[in-house]
Amino acid sequence: MKIVIAPDSFKGSLSAVEAADAIAKGIRKALPDAEAICLPVADGGEGTMETLVTATGGEVRKVLATGPLGNGVEAEYGVLGDGKTCVIEMATASGLARIPEGKLSPLKATTYGTGELIKHALDAGYTSFILAIGGSATNDAGAGMLQALGAKLLDKEGKDIGFGGGQLDRVAKIDLDRFDKRIAKSSFLIASDVQNPLVGQEGASHIFGPQKGAGEREVLLLDRNLTHWADVVEKTVGIRLHDQPGAGAAGGIGGAFQAFFPGEMKRGIDVVLEYSGLRDYLVDADLVITGEGKVDHQTSSGKTPLGVAQAAYEQDVPTIIIAGSIGDGVEVLYEYGVLSIHSLMKEPLPLEEVMEKASELLEFSAEQVARTHFYHIKQGGPSYAD
């Protein structure tokens, strides 16, 4: 009996690694002789670096970097097991979790720290990069990242502008003379599900600005500033980011990668599945168990459970999802080979208690899922392929 365990994190409760361990414990209670393969995954957001490093037997390197509000933070980047590929998770230096509660500042937040992580990795000799750009606290269109890598963003008087999206209306010239030359000789794979353009009603500021603390007036100001920035970028490198799909990802850093870096953008879960080797582990598997904190209509837009289920479906392996909570619109997941979806809660509990007991509840749920599913198979129920 071979069971592949491939959950995402249960945000606020368990990392993907911890979730996989809890599921494995539950399975072993029900099926002591089963081969339970833990392969924690992510969709390009927070946890992607840990997932890929763990899956490939890589390592994590800690460095000092600039946080989103200009303070020093201890950030990190990963090196995959091949010893050649560097994975940088934007959130470790420039993420929402780096800002104390009540201190969000979308006009000032900078991606400078993300640029520093890239520079650290370049200095260490790496030329192959995976960038996971979910969970950002920034709305500066990647300007801070460019500054950290040597680009000069100058105003009409030839002076450097400051940090944050609130400064972008001052940019008159992007001077790339000192922009790190090693970037052009490297490759960058950007893991992102976001297809929003840089500006407009569906752009970075209007759609994602509020979750980073922007009020109505700040959203309008940021959108105007990013429009001005896009105008200057177009004059500088000839690439129009205004309505470019994906340019609005992570406060517009997606656009900076499109304009100034060699590489491509892919759906986050696809990047993780490719580098983690999940499809190889699915060969001859009897069941896949995946999950995340909440499963609802958004899951079908490319989040972890969908990506795992799609990969399993290609090899005629059934998928069962265990979630912290289940919202509306999950029915579409059944079209991608999902057999059933289960919630952690075995009794009415306050959310805080569910989060505290997440590991215990996940272990219990996995045990019940395994007992039910494989009892059905033993009794001669129809197989998945049938």
N, C-alpha and C positions, 0 to 999 in steps of 0.2 A: 504494500500500500504506500503510494508516494503522494504526499501532499505538499504543495508549494504555498508558502505563507508570505504574502507580499502586500502588507498594509502601508499606508502613509501614516504620518503622525496624527495623534488625536490632540489637536492644539489646546494648550493650556494644561494638559494632563500627561501625555505620553509622547515620547519621540517615536519615530517609525521603528527604531531598533527595539525600544521597550515594548511597543505594541506587538511586534513579531514574536518576541520572547514570551509574552503573556499568552498569545494564541497557541504557540508551540506547547506550553505547559498544559493547556486545556486539552489539546489533541492527544498528548501522551497519556493523560488520565483515561481518555476514552479508548485509545488504540495504542497500547504500550509498544507494539511491534512495528508501528507505522514509521516510515521514513519522512520526517518532517523537515523540510528545507526552508530556513528563514532567509528571506531576501527582501528586506525593507526597501521601500521605494518612495519617490516623491514626484511632484509634477512641475518642478522648476522653481518652486517657491522655497520658503524656509525649510531647512532639513535636507535639501538636495545634496549639499556638499558631504554631509555626514553619511547619507545613503550611498553615494557613489564611492566614497573612501572605504566604507565598510564592505560593500559588495566586491570591491576589487582588491582588498588587502593593501590599501594605500596608507598614507599618513597625513596628519594635520600639522601645519606649521603656524605658530602664533607670531604675530607682529604688532607693533604699535602703529596706529593709524589715527586719522582725524575723523571724529564722529560727525553726525549730521549737523550738529550745532557748533562745530568748531573745536570741541573739547577732545582731548586725547582718549582713545579707547584701545583696549586689547582686542584686536580682530584676528582673523585666521583665514588661511586658504588651504586647500587640500591638494595632494599629489596622488594621482591614481596609482594602482598597482603596477602599471606598465612603466612607472618611473619617468614618463615623458609628458603626461597630460596634467595640466594644472586646472583645478576647478575652483572658481571664485564665486561665493555666494554674496551678492550685493548687500544683503541684510546684515551681515556680520559687522560691516563698517558703517553703512548708511541706512539701516533699517529703522522701522518704527519702534522696535524694542530698545533701541539705543537712546530714546528720548523719554525722560521722566514723565509720569502722568501729569497732564495739565500743561505741559511745556511745548506742545507741538507748534512749529513755526514754519509753515510752508513757504513763506517769502524768503526765509534765511537758510533753510536746510540745504546742505551741499552734498554732492557726490564725490567730493575731493578724496575721501578715505577709500572709496572704491578704486579710484585712479592710483592711489598709493599701493593698494594690494597688487594691482597689475604691475606696477613698477618693481615692487619687491620680487615678484615672480620672474619678471624679465631679467632682473639683476642676478637671480639664481640660475639663469640659463634656460628657462622654459620658453617655448615658442608655440605650443599647442594649448589652447585655452577653451574651457567651458565656462560660460558666465550664466549663473542663475540669478535672474533679476527681479524676483518677487519680493514683496514685503518692504518696499522702499518707503522712506519718510520724506522723500525729496520731490521737488517739482521744478528742477533747474535745467531740464533737458540734457543732462549729462555734462553741463558746462564745468562743474567742479572737477569731474573726472579728467576732462581735457586739460584743465589748468595744472592738475597734479602731474600730468604726463608731458608738460612743457609748452603747451599751447598758450599764447598770450591773448587774452580777451581785452581789447583796448577801447576806451571811450573816444570821443571826438578830439580830446586833447592829448591822446596817446598814452593815457594812464590806465593801469590795470583796474578792472571793475572788481567789486567785492564778490562775496559768495551768495548763492541762492537765486531762485527764480525772480525775486524782486529786483534784481540788478540787471536783468537781461535786456531791458529797454535801453540801457546805456551803451550796449555793444555797438561800436561803429566798425570795428575791424577784428577779424580772427587771424592772428599772426601764427603761422604754422612752422616758421623757420626752426624753432627749437622743439617742435613736437617729436617725441621719441621715435627715432628712425627704425628701431627694432620692431615697431608695431606693423609696419608694412611687410616685414619678413615673417610674420607670425600668422596663425590662423585662429579665428574666434568663432565658436559655436554658441549662439545666444539661445538659452532655454527660456521661452516665454509663450504663454497662450494668448497674450493680448494682441488683438488686431486693430486697436483703435488708432486713428491718425493722431498727429501731434496736436493740432488745434481744432477749434470749432466745438459744436455742441456734443460731439462724441469724442472729443480730444482728451488729452491727459488732464488738463485742469478741471474741466467740467465734470468728467466722470470719476476721476480718482482724487481730485483735490480735496473734496469735503472729508474724506476719511483720513487725510493728513492734516486736518485742522483748518482748512480754508473756508471762510464764510462766503456769502454771495459776492461781496465787493472784491474779496481777495481772488475768488475764482475768475472774475472778469479781468482783474488786473493781470493775473498770471497768464490768462489766455492771450491777452494783448501782447504781453512781454514775449511769450513763446512764438507768437506770430512774427514779431520783429526779429527774434533770434533766427527763425526759419528763413526769413528774407535774407539775412546776412550770410547764413550758411549756403543758401542757393547762389549768392553772388561769389562766395569764396570757392566752393567746390563743384558747383553746377548741379547739385542734387536737391530736388524739391521735397522737403519733408512735411509740408503743411498737411497734405491729405494722404501721405504714404502709410499703408497698413502696417501696424506694428511700431510706428515711430512714437506713439504715445505711451508705450510700455514703460512702467516704472518711472513715472513723472517725466517722460520724454528721453530717458537715457537710451531707449531703443532706437531713437532717431540718431543719436550721437554715434552709436555703433554702425548704423546703416551708412552714415555719411563719412566717417573718418577711420573705420576699421575694415580690414579684409575678413570676410566671413559670411555667415548666414544665420537666419533665425529659424528655429524649429519648435514645434510643440514640446513643452517641457517634459511631459511624460514620455514622449518618444525618445528624447535624448537619454533619459534615465534608463528606459528599457534597453536601448542599444548598448549602453556602456555597462550596465549591470549584468547583461547576459541572461535576462529572464527567459527569453524564448528558448534558449538551450536547456534551461532547467525544466521547461514545460514538457519536454520530450518524455513520453510514457508516464506523465503525471496522471493521477486519478482525480485530483481536485485541486482547485486554487481557492484560497481564502484571502480576501483583501478587505480593506476598510479605511475609514477616516472618521473624524469627529462628527461631521454631519453629512448625510447624503440627501440630496434633494434635486430639484430640476437643474441646478447649476452643474451637477456632477457630470451630466451628459455633454457639457461643453469642452471636456478634455481633461477632467481631473483624474486623479490616480485610479480610483475604482474602475472607471470606464476604460482607461488605457490598458489596465491589467486584464480586464474581461475581454477586450478586443483581441489582445495577444493570445489569450487562452482559447478563445473561440476559433481562431485560425487553426488550432491544433486539436479541435474537438475535445477540449478539456473544460468541464463545467466550473463556474465561478460562484462562490457564495460571498456576500458582503456582510460584514458586521460593522455597525455604525454607532456612534454615541447617541445620535438622534436621527430620525427619519422625517423628512419634510415632504411637501407635495411634489408631484411630477417625476417620481422615480420609475414609473411604469415603463418609460422608454428604455431603461437599462436592460429589461428582459429581452429586447431585440438583439442585444449584443452577447447573449449567452449567459446572462446572470440567472441562476436558478431561483435564488431567494435573497431577501435582505432582512437582517435581524438587528434589533436594537439592544444596547447593553443592559437596559433597565429590566430587572426581574421583579421589581416592586416600585411603587411610587416613591421617589426620592427627590429632595431639592437638588438643583443643578450643582451646587457646590459639593455636595456629598457624592454625587455621581463622579465628578471630576477627581475627588480625593480617592475614590475606590475604583478608578478606571481599570487599573491592572487586574484587580481581583474580579471585577465584573466581566472584563474581556476574556479572561481565562475561563470563567464559568460558561459564557456564551459559546466560546469555541468548543468546549467539551460537549455541550448539548448539540451543537451543529454537527459535530463529527459522529456522535452516537446516532442521531436521527438519520443522517445521510447514508452512512454505511450500513445501518440496519436495514434500510430500504433496499439497498443493493444486494445484501445477503439474502433477503427474502425473495429475490427474483424480480425486483422492480425493473422497469425499463432503464437501460443505460442512456447516457447523454447522447451518444451517437444515434440511438434509435429514435 
